[in-house]
Amino acid sequence: MSERDAFDQLRPLLFTIAYEILGSAADAEDVVQDSYLRWRDIHPDAVTHPRAYLVQIVTRQALNQLRSARRRREDYVGNWLPEPIRTEHDASHDILLAESVSMAMLLVLETLGPTERAVFVLSEVFGHSLVEIADMIGKTDTSVRQIAHRARQHVQARRKRFQPDTGTSRAVVDRFLLAARTGDVHALMDVLAPDVVQISDGGGHVAAARRPIFGAEQVAKYVVGLAQRSMADMHAEFGSFNALPAVLFRSGGEGRLDSVLMVELTGDRITGLYAVRNPDKLRTAEVPRPLDRPTNRGPKPDVKGVSP
């Protein structure tokens, strides 16, 4: 097997780790590509366990990237949402993986510090031991245990109930769209949970609500206003993004992707609406992203004289 083939087999895993640490598909792809260039320059005999070694490289590169991205996000205009990724059946079949890439969980992870986020993702999602993680990020075992404890408590206090995309999701989203298009606020409120939240991300490039909207009545009125005005001529199609049911809105004439709306459900009620309109985050949104979370992690990196 060539070095390229070996790397490509691991690409879904490496992308998933980088994306969950970064919340950006573009940044995750940069990290994966940079990791490949480092991998390509290493003699094959120098690495005994490629997967363990590449996970370590990706983790360290993603941490460096996240620290830079955090500074840029401080100046972001309006709400910041993770970059949406198109997921097919691979994410929804693994509940833990599906939750880990959901908008709600990624927003919770965004409230952690970079190191806390990496430790949580590697331990809680990918099952690495704290000893392994300490080696990956260059910290002591004791320090990583403390970080993991804080991160776990932080996430548990903010974690929302997660429901992956199911066969019944389409029917609920259909009712939501019909009520929005016909301007039926009461019918819309029937499919919205009382504590529903709507978050839009335009990045300052396009029009979008700059603050979250809370509550069924306020969200219903906002959605009806959009449906009957700025989005009246949009064509809607269904998809799956971040393991959630989603609606892609395209401009009527040219078919250009205008926005991706991810719908979070609990039972038959919508609890979250996440609308990404920032064109920078939609450039590769329609590219399916294979994800991976192997149960067998394999051994620790064994690299002879090579530093990631």
ChimeraX attribute file (.defattr): number of C-alpha atoms within 10 A of each C-alpha:
attribute: neighborCount
match mode: 1-to-1
recipient: residues
	/A:1	6
	/A:2	8
	/A:3	14
	/A:4	11
	/A:5	10
	/A:6	12
	/A:7	20
	/A:8	13
	/A:9	11
	/A:10	15
	/A:11	21
	/A:12	17
	/A:13	20
	/A:14	27
	/A:15	25
	/A:16	25
	/A:17	25
	/A:18	30
	/A:19	25
	/A:20	25
	/A:21	28
	/A:22	29
	/A:23	24
	/A:24	20
	/A:25	22
	/A:26	17
	/A:27	19
	/A:28	25
	/A:29	17
	/A:30	17
	/A:31	25
	/A:32	28
	/A:33	15
	/A:34	15
	/A:35	23
	/A:36	19
	/A:37	10
	/A:38	13
	/A:39	20
	/A:40	13
	/A:41	8
	/A:42	14
	/A:43	10
	/A:44	12
	/A:45	8
	/A:46	13
	/A:47	19
	/A:48	15
	/A:49	14
	/A:50	22
	/A:51	22
	/A:52	19
	/A:53	20
	/A:54	24
	/A:55	25
	/A:56	22
	/A:57	23
	/A:58	25
	/A:59	24
	/A:60	21
	/A:61	19
	/A:62	26
	/A:63	20
	/A:64	15
	/A:65	19
	/A:66	24
	/A:67	14
	/A:68	11
	/A:69	15
	/A:70	15
	/A:71	10
	/A:72	10
	/A:73	11
	/A:74	9
	/A:75	8
	/A:76	14
	/A:77	13
	/A:78	17
	/A:79	18
	/A:80	20
	/A:81	24
	/A:82	23
	/A:83	23
	/A:84	26
	/A:85	26
	/A:86	19
	/A:87	24
	/A:88	18
	/A:89	13
	/A:90	15
	/A:91	28
	/A:92	20
	/A:93	13
	/A:94	15
	/A:95	13
	/A:96	16
	/A:97	20
	/A:98	23
	/A:99	23
	/A:100	22
	/A:101	25
	/A:102	24
	/A:103	25
	/A:104	22
	/A:105	19
	/A:106	22
	/A:107	17
	/A:108	17
	/A:109	26
	/A:110	19
	/A:111	14
	/A:112	16
	/A:113	14
	/A:114	20
	/A:115	20
	/A:116	21
	/A:117	25
	/A:118	28
	/A:119	27
	/A:120	27
	/A:121	22
	/A:122	22
	/A:123	16
	/A:124	15
	/A:125	18
	/A:126	20
	/A:127	16
	/A:128	18
	/A:129	13
	/A:130	21
	/A:131	14
	/A:132	19
	/A:133	23
	/A:134	17
	/A:135	15
	/A:136	22
	/A:137	17
	/A:138	11
	/A:139	12
	/A:140	13
	/A:141	15
	/A:142	12
	/A:143	11
	/A:144	23
	/A:145	17
	/A:146	12
	/A:147	19
	/A:148	23
	/A:149	13
	/A:150	14
	/A:151	22
	/A:152	18
	/A:153	11
	/A:154	16
	/A:155	17
	/A:156	10
	/A:157	9
	/A:158	14
	/A:159	14
	/A:160	14
	/A:161	12
	/A:162	18
	/A:163	18
	/A:164	22
	/A:165	23
	/A:166	12
	/A:167	8
	/A:168	10
	/A:169	22
	/A:170	16
	/A:171	10
	/A:172	18
	/A:173	21
	/A:174	13
	/A:175	14
	/A:176	22
	/A:177	17
	/A:178	14
	/A:179	22
	/A:180	22
	/A:181	17
	/A:182	13
	/A:183	19
	/A:184	15
	/A:185	19
	/A:186	14
	/A:187	16
	/A:188	25
	/A:189	22
	/A:190	17
	/A:191	21
	/A:192	26
	/A:193	19
	/A:194	16
	/A:195	13
	/A:196	23
	/A:197	20
	/A:198	23
	/A:199	22
	/A:200	25
	/A:201	29
	/A:202	24
	/A:203	21
	/A:204	14
	/A:205	12
	/A:206	12
	/A:207	13
	/A:208	18
	/A:209	16
	/A:210	16
	/A:211	13
	/A:212	15
	/A:213	18
	/A:214	16
	/A:215	16
	/A:216	24
	/A:217	19
	/A:218	15
	/A:219	24
	/A:220	28
	/A:221	18
	/A:222	16
	/A:223	22
	/A:224	21
	/A:225	16
	/A:226	15
	/A:227	20
	/A:228	14
	/A:229	10
	/A:230	10
	/A:231	19
	/A:232	14
	/A:233	14
	/A:234	19
	/A:235	17
	/A:236	18
	/A:237	11
	/A:238	15
	/A:239	19
	/A:240	24
	/A:241	28
	/A:242	29
	/A:243	32
	/A:244	29
	/A:245	23
	/A:246	26
	/A:247	23
	/A:248	21
	/A:249	21
	/A:250	19
	/A:251	16
	/A:252	14
	/A:253	9
	/A:254	7
	/A:255	11
	/A:256	12
	/A:257	20
	/A:258	18
	/A:259	24
	/A:260	29
	/A:261	24
	/A:262	24
	/A:263	26
	/A:264	27
	/A:265	26
	/A:266	16
	/A:267	12
	/A:268	15
	/A:269	20
	/A:270	25
	/A:271	22
	/A:272	21
	/A:273	22
	/A:274	22
	/A:275	23
	/A:276	27
	/A:277	24
	/A:278	23
	/A:279	17
	/A:280	14
	/A:281	22
	/A:282	18
	/A:283	11
	/A:284	16
	/A:285	21
	/A:286	16
	/A:287	11
	/A:288	13
	/A:289	20
	/A:290	17
	/A:291	22
	/A:292	19
	/A:293	19
	/A:294	11
	/A:295	10
	/A:296	8
	/A:297	13
	/A:298	12
	/A:299	13
	/A:300	18
	/A:301	19
	/A:302	14
	/A:303	17
	/A:304	10
	/A:305	7
	/A:306	10
	/A:307	7
	/A:308	16
